[in-house]
Amino acid sequence: MMPAGVNFDELKQKVTQLAIMEQLKLVSYICEQITAHSFVSKNLAPKDGTLASPKEADKLLALCDAAAEMWEGKFDAAEDIRQMRQERDEQIWASKS
């Protein structure tokens, strides 16, 4: 449930203002909260037993934390995507000439 006075879009905007490490911590926290709910484990778990054990999940989260620590400086995924799209568009339009 959302806190009183905060809607989903406002929360998304606030999350984008966090540093990347803080965002990763938030993702980890959300995953822990979801895992803790019995509804998820009873109703959403794969029937073939492919759900990772808590130990495997901890290893994966540790790897994500280690990867995030490798980034130095400002990281703006949205800007990176915009730049990649612009470069792709320039290549496409150049080949059509």
Beta strands, then each sheet from edge to edge (+ up, - down):
end
